[in-house]
Amino acid sequence: MTPFYEDCPPQVLQIHAGLLLSLSLLFAKGGENLSQTLSPLVKSCTAFIAHFNLDKLLLAEETLAHYSNTDKDEYILMGYEFNRLFVGPTSPKAPPYESVYLSPDHLVMGEQTLAVRKIYTQENLQAFRQGREPDDFIATELEFAAYLLSRIVDAQSAKDGVQGQHYTTLLHMFWSQHLGRWLGPFAQAISESTKHPVFSALSEVIATITAQNNH
């Protein structure tokens, strides 16, 4: 099938990139900063839902909006749940690393980690936390996908068909070989393990954007 981002208007690519970036920010900033990262996620979800007529996400959006404006005690509870799901100190229920889902031994720092690092390097990029966080961390992969969308927009603006095709092809490869293969199982792990509504809503958003890109 033809990816949605081929021959797509720039405003639609920007909406999509905005949602990827807000998800990336949420995971990058961690559970202690949900008071800062939930509101941008709600804003980008609203634009995404409106454009693609995704009524099935309205309840998830409402849940995220509710918890983006809650009290200090609730944010503390959400921070604990974030860590239980994604960080530790015990084994996280939904590890946010590609290699956990795709490598034969289901451990971090698998061949997928090196594969995505090679792709970043080919674009003269480096993961911000390289050496401290595996390169297949969800925040890094989502940010890279958003970067590729932004380069497609730039190429469209410059009427540079060669560059546009390069980044479209690279995004299709990156999504089909990496994000598109593990975000679904990751969302499912969140859904099956979480004890808090905000993360159930988050899993729905991730599952929906994955299906939208894999279609």
Summary of the structure (lengths in Angstrom):
residues: 215
radius of gyration: 16.8
end to end distance: 7.2
largest distance: 52.1
contacts: 684
relative contact order: 0.16
helix: 73%
strand: 1%
